Amino acid sequence: MSKFITAAEVAEELNVSMSCAYKIVQNLNEELRKMGFFTVSGKVNRKFFEKKFMYEGE
């Protein structure tokens, strides 16, 4: 499993449109940048995504 989740995976996981998924990824990446982290466009750290959406992880 990759350390990053793509916008397509976010859309599938949350059952939202791709445009909504990209906005979610952008918002999460903006939050990470404010915390001093580097980000990758169209992808977000999987653990951060799971934390923000209250997933316990598997």
ChimeraX attribute file (.defattr): number of C-alpha atoms within 10 A of each C-alpha:
attribute: neighborCount
match mode: 1-to-1
recipient: residues
	/A:1	5
	/A:2	7
	/A:3	10
	/A:4	17
	/A:5	19
	/A:6	19
	/A:7	23
	/A:8	16
	/A:9	14
	/A:10	22
	/A:11	18
	/A:12	13
	/A:13	10
	/A:14	11
	/A:15	11
	/A:16	12
	/A:17	13
	/A:18	15
	/A:19	12
	/A:20	15
	/A:21	22
	/A:22	19
	/A:23	13
	/A:24	18
	/A:25	24
	/A:26	19
	/A:27	13
	/A:28	18
	/A:29	23
	/A:30	15
	/A:31	13
	/A:32	16
	/A:33	12
	/A:34	9
	/A:35	9
	/A:36	9
	/A:37	10
	/A:38	10
	/A:39	17
	/A:40	12
	/A:41	11
	/A:42	17
	/A:43	20
	/A:44	23
	/A:45	18
	/A:46	17
	/A:47	15
	/A:48	17
	/A:49	18
	/A:50	13
	/A:51	11
	/A:52	10
	/A:53	10
	/A:54	9
	/A:55	11
	/A:56	8
	/A:57	8
	/A:58	3
